[in-house]
Amino acid sequence: MKLKLKVFPLDYSPGYIIFRSATRMKAELLRAFRKNGFDVTPEQWSVLNKLWEIEGLNQIELAEKTSKDRHTITRILNLMEEKKLIIRKLDPVDNRCFSVYLTPEGKDLKNRLIAVVIKHLERTFAGFKNKDLEDLRRMHERINKNLGKTQVMKAKSGGAVKLLCSKIPSGQITK
């Protein structure tokens, strides 16, 4: 059975509905961080979250795990380094890349930021049941799987993944 997709008016477009929700959630999360005295963005939160899970990832891995392109992840890491949340060390396997590690300040934020995010999500998903959230997660995973087919093709053709590791300015590397 063919899906009946509606894209006009825009408010009926599934892509726009997802985009609008994601944009509002991101803006509200930023507001919640600021309100609670944290100088962290939602983008930085996603990088911190991955580093709390697996420290020492390189910028390619961080970009993939946080769905960022190479320019965006570089900008995020530069800002996080300025804020002394992370340090970068030359990747022992590929000296064109660097591995990213949390500083004590970056590690210290974990429980406090998680508390802010949980409160934000409780407000965002008020009235939802656990099954609703599981269904939502499953649907988004299916969308990402469908869209991921295109990304895999690009990566296999030698696309941006190979370009992500590049020399970084001296002074920004810790050996």
C-alpha positions as CSV (number, residue, x, y, z in Angstrom):
1,M,0.0,0.0,0.0
2,K,1.4,3.4,-1.0
3,L,1.6,6.0,1.7
4,K,-0.6,9.1,1.3
5,L,1.9,11.8,2.1
6,K,0.7,15.4,2.4
7,V,3.2,18.3,2.1
8,F,0.8,21.2,1.6
9,P,0.0,23.1,3.6
10,L,3.4,22.8,5.3
11,D,1.9,22.0,8.8
12,Y,0.8,18.6,7.4
13,S,4.3,17.6,6.1
14,P,5.8,14.8,8.3
15,G,9.3,16.2,7.7
16,Y,8.3,19.7,8.8
17,I,6.4,18.4,11.9
18,I,9.6,16.5,13.0
19,F,11.8,19.5,12.2
20,R,9.6,21.9,14.1
21,S,9.5,19.6,17.2
22,A,13.2,19.1,17.1
23,T,13.9,22.8,16.7
24,R,11.6,23.7,19.6
25,M,13.1,21.0,21.8
26,K,16.6,22.3,21.1
27,A,15.6,25.9,21.8
28,E,13.9,24.9,25.1
29,L,16.9,22.8,26.1
30,L,19.2,25.7,25.6
31,R,16.9,27.9,27.6
32,A,16.8,25.3,30.4
33,F,20.6,25.1,30.4
34,R,20.9,28.9,30.6
35,K,18.2,29.2,33.3
36,N,20.2,26.7,35.4
37,G,23.5,28.6,35.0
38,F,25.1,26.3,32.4
39,D,27.1,27.7,29.5
40,V,26.4,24.6,27.3
41,T,24.5,24.3,24.1
42,P,22.4,21.3,23.0
43,E,25.1,20.5,20.4
44,Q,27.8,20.5,23.2
45,W,25.5,18.4,25.4
46,S,25.4,15.7,22.7
47,V,29.2,15.6,22.5
48,L,29.5,15.6,26.3
49,N,26.9,12.8,26.5
50,K,28.9,10.6,24.0
51,L,32.2,11.3,25.8
52,W,30.7,10.3,29.1
53,E,29.8,7.1,27.4
54,I,33.0,6.5,25.5
55,E,36.0,8.8,26.2
56,G,38.8,9.1,23.7
57,L,36.7,9.1,20.5
58,N,38.2,10.9,17.5
59,Q,36.4,13.7,15.6
60,I,35.1,11.3,12.9
61,E,33.5,9.0,15.5
62,L,32.1,12.0,17.4
63,A,30.7,13.4,14.2
64,E,29.0,10.1,13.3
65,K,27.7,9.5,16.8
66,T,26.2,13.0,17.2
67,S,25.0,13.4,13.5
68,K,27.3,16.4,12.9
69,D,29.2,17.2,9.7
70,R,33.0,17.9,9.9
71,H,32.8,21.6,10.1
72,T,30.1,21.6,12.8
73,I,32.0,19.1,15.0
74,T,35.2,21.1,14.6
75,R,33.4,24.3,15.7
76,I,31.7,22.6,18.6
77,L,35.0,21.1,19.8
78,N,36.8,24.4,19.5
79,L,34.2,26.1,21.7
80,M,34.3,23.2,24.2
81,E,38.0,23.4,24.4
82,E,37.8,27.2,25.0
83,K,35.4,26.4,27.9
84,K,37.9,23.9,29.2
85,L,35.4,21.0,28.9
86,I,37.6,18.8,26.7
87,I,41.2,18.4,25.6
88,R,42.4,17.0,22.3
89,K,45.3,14.7,21.9
90,L,46.9,13.4,18.7
91,D,45.3,10.1,17.7
92,P,47.9,7.4,18.2
93,V,46.8,5.6,15.0
94,D,46.3,8.5,12.6
95,N,48.2,11.7,13.4
96,R,45.9,13.7,11.1
97,C,43.2,13.1,13.7
98,F,42.9,13.8,17.4
99,S,41.1,12.0,20.2
100,V,38.9,13.9,22.5
101,Y,38.9,13.6,26.3
102,L,36.9,15.2,29.0
103,T,38.6,17.6,31.5
104,P,37.6,17.3,35.1
105,E,35.2,20.2,34.5
106,G,33.6,18.3,31.6
107,K,33.3,15.2,33.8
108,D,31.9,17.2,36.7
109,L,28.9,18.5,34.6
110,K,27.4,15.0,34.0
111,N,25.0,14.6,36.8
112,R,24.0,18.3,36.9
113,L,23.3,18.5,33.1
114,I,21.4,15.1,33.2
115,A,19.1,16.5,35.9
116,V,18.3,19.5,33.7
117,V,17.7,17.4,30.6
118,I,15.4,15.0,32.5
119,K,13.3,17.9,33.7
120,H,13.2,19.3,30.2
121,L,12.1,15.9,28.8
122,E,9.5,15.4,31.5
123,R,8.0,18.7,30.4
124,T,8.3,18.0,26.7
125,F,6.7,14.6,27.0
126,A,4.0,15.3,29.6
127,G,1.0,13.2,29.0
128,F,2.9,10.6,27.0
129,K,3.0,7.0,28.2
130,N,6.1,4.9,28.2
131,K,4.7,2.9,25.2
132,D,4.3,6.2,23.3
133,L,7.9,7.1,23.8
134,E,9.0,3.6,22.7
135,D,6.8,3.9,19.6
136,L,8.2,7.3,18.9
137,R,11.8,6.1,19.3
138,R,11.1,3.1,17.0
139,M,9.5,5.2,14.3
140,H,12.5,7.7,14.3
141,E,14.9,4.8,14.2
142,R,13.1,3.5,11.1
143,I,13.2,6.9,9.5
144,N,17.0,7.1,10.2
145,K,17.5,3.6,8.9
146,N,15.6,4.5,5.7
147,L,17.7,7.7,5.3
148,G,20.9,5.9,6.3
149,K,20.9,3.9,3.1
150,T,21.9,7.1,1.2
151,Q,24.6,8.1,3.7
152,V,26.2,4.6,3.5
153,M,26.4,5.0,-0.3
154,K,28.2,8.4,0.1
155,A,30.7,7.0,2.6
156,K,31.5,4.0,0.4
157,S,32.3,6.4,-2.5
158,G,35.0,8.1,-0.5
159,G,32.9,11.1,0.6
160,A,33.2,13.3,3.6
161,V,34.4,10.6,6.1
162,K,37.9,10.6,4.7
163,L,38.0,14.4,4.7
164,L,37.0,14.7,8.4
165,C,40.5,14.2,9.7
166,S,42.6,17.1,8.8
167,K,45.5,18.9,10.4
168,I,44.5,21.1,13.3
169,P,46.3,24.3,14.1
170,S,49.3,23.9,16.4
171,G,48.6,25.0,19.9
172,Q,45.3,23.0,19.9
173,I,47.0,19.6,20.2
174,T,48.0,17.8,23.4
175,K,50.5,14.9,22.9
